[in-house]
Amino acid sequence: MKSHLLTAQFRAEMDCPKEVVMWNYYDHEHLVGTHYKYYNLARVLAERDDWSLVKRSKKMPLVPFYGAGIGFQYMDGNTMKSFHQELGLILEMEALFEDLPADRCSVTVTYRIHAHPVFRFFDSYFKKLFKKWFWATWEEDAPMRQRRWKVHQLGFKDFSGIEYVNKKLPRPEHIEPVKYEFIPPVRKSSPIRTVEGIERPFDTSNELGYADG
């Protein structure tokens, strides 16, 4: 039987280079912090170079419980391709990263699900659901991305911080920032690679529960 394609596409711009946004997509630890309203557990099953296999437990739409799913992602040039297994369906996602002037970028995300023909009646619901999901997570991620780009321009390095701050020296009059490099897999500071993974640290918060370190 021929399947029916559910699809939706969204584009947004960000005030940072595309490599910062790529880093964000590969930083699985932030799922239970920044996106604590949606995810309550994350575990990296395996990762190497630019691919990763991750188990995630998240709030399912319209039902009062969390469902666990497996996601696989990898880079194909400037496009990240990922596949998420949820409730017997496979969500295919592509994120195209493009440079813009003045250290800005754009991201075009396409969602696809090949489903039973009966799902054609859910076309409009699918688009509304993923529109809400895309913009909600985009807005939550934006402060973290912009903050990371800002401190990078000050010389910040993961697990090292900013040298002149660490040494309690005056801020240099001129800092020449180096190009931001996206080098997966992203280093971890939590037990997300263990069997237990990491759990959501809180149920409610007025802050983005995330550590830049």
N, C-alpha and C positions, 0 to 999 in steps of 0.2 A: 504494500500500500504506500502510495506517495505521501510523504510527510508535508506538513505545513510549516512555513518559516515565519516565526515571530521575530521581528527585528525593530531596533530603535537606535538612533544615532544622535549624539550631542557633542557640541564643540564649546570650549571655553579657553580663555587666555589667562596667563599667570605672570606676575611680576618677578620672574626669576628665570634662569636658563632651563632648558628642557631637561638637562642632566639632573637637576635638583628634583624635578617631578619624577623622573625615572627612579631615583633613589627612594622616594616616598613609596612608590609601588612595590619596591623590594624590601622595605622596612616592615616586616611582618609583626614586629613587636608593638607597633603603634595601634594595631587593630583593637586591642582590648583597652587601650588608654584613650586615644583620640576618638575612636569610634565605639566607646563603651556602651552607648545606647543600642548598638546593633550586635556587637560581638561579646561573648563571655568566655571564650577559650580559643587559644591558638597554639598550634604545635607544628614546627618544621619537621617533616618526615625525612626529607632529603633535599640537598641543594649542592650545586656545583657550577662554577662559572656563572652563566647568566640564566640558569634554569632552577626552579625550586618547586617542591611538592609540599603542600601545606594542608593540614587539617584545621578546619575552623568551625566553631559552633556559633550560630547567629540567630537572631530573632527572625522568625518566619512571618511574612506578611499575612495579616488577617487571622492568625491563629495564636493562642496564648502560650506558645512554647518555643524552645530553641531546637533547631535541627542541625545536625553535623553534616559537613560536606568536605570533599577533597578538591583542592585546586592545584592545577599545574600551570606554570607560566615560563615563558622564555622570550628573548629578544630576537627579532628578525629585522636587522637594520635599525631604523628609527621607529619600528613598530613592536609593541609588546603584545604577544598573543597569549591568551590564557583560556583554560578550560575548567569549568567548575561543575561537579556532579552534585545535583540537588534533587532529592525526592524522585529519583529515577530518570531525571532529565539532565541534559548536558547544556550548560550555558557557555557559549563561545563568546569571548570578548577580545576586541582589538583596540589598542590605544596607540594612535599615531601622534608622535611628538615632533613639532616643527619649531624652528627658530624664528623669532621676530626681532626687529631692531631694538636697541637699548636694553639688551640682556633680558628680553621677555620671550615668552613662548606661547604656543597654542597646543592644545591636546584635543584630538577628535576621538571619541570613544564610540564603538559600535558593538551592540549586544545582539546576539542571535541565538535562537533556540529552534531546533528542528523537532517538531512535535506532531502528534496525531492530528489528522485533519479537523477533528472536532474542536481543536484549540483556535481555529480561525475566528470563533466567536469571542475570543479574548484579546483580539488585536489591540483594541483601544485601551483595554485595561493594562495590557503589557506595556504599552508606550507610556501611560500615565505612571505606572509603578516604577519603571526604570528612570523616568524623568525625575521623579521625586527622589529616588535613591541617588542618582548621579549628582544632583545639585546639593543634596544634604551632605554627602560625604565630601564633595568638592569644597564646600564652605568650611567644613570642619578641618580639612587638610590645609587650607590656604594659609592660616597664621603660622603653622609649623614650617611650611615651605619657605615663606617669606623670611621668617626668623633665621632659618638655616642659611639662606643666601646672604642675609645681612651680616651674620657673624663670620661667615666664610670670607667676606670682604675685609674683615678685621684680622684675618689670619687664623681663624679657628680651625682646629684639627680634631677629629674624633678621638676620644679617650686621652687627649692631651690638653684641650682647651686653647686659650689664647696666650701666647708666650709672654707678652709684656704684662698681662694681667697676672699670670702665675708668679712672675718675678716681682710683682708690685712696683713696676716701673711706670713712668708717665707714658701716656699714649704718644706714639711717634707722630710727628707732624704729617708725614706722608707714608701711606701703606700701599704698596703695589700688589693688588690681589692677583693670585694666579688663577688660571682657568679652572673652573670646577670640573672635577673628573668623577664620572660614575663608574665605579669598579665593583661589580657584584662578584660573589655574594656579599651583602652588607654585614659588617661585624655585629655581633650580638653582645648584650650586657645582661641577659636574663637566661633562665633555663628553658627557653622556648624550644631548644633542640632535644630536650629530655622527653621521656615517656609521658610525664605529667603535663608538659607544655606550660603555658602561663595562663592564669585566669584573670578576668576583669577585676581590677582592684577596688572598684566602688560601683554602687548602683546609681547614684546621683552625684553631680558635681557642677559647679559653676565655672570650672576651669578645664582646659584641655589637659587631660592626664597624660602628659608625655615628658620624657627627659631627653634633652638634646645630646647628652653625652655619648 
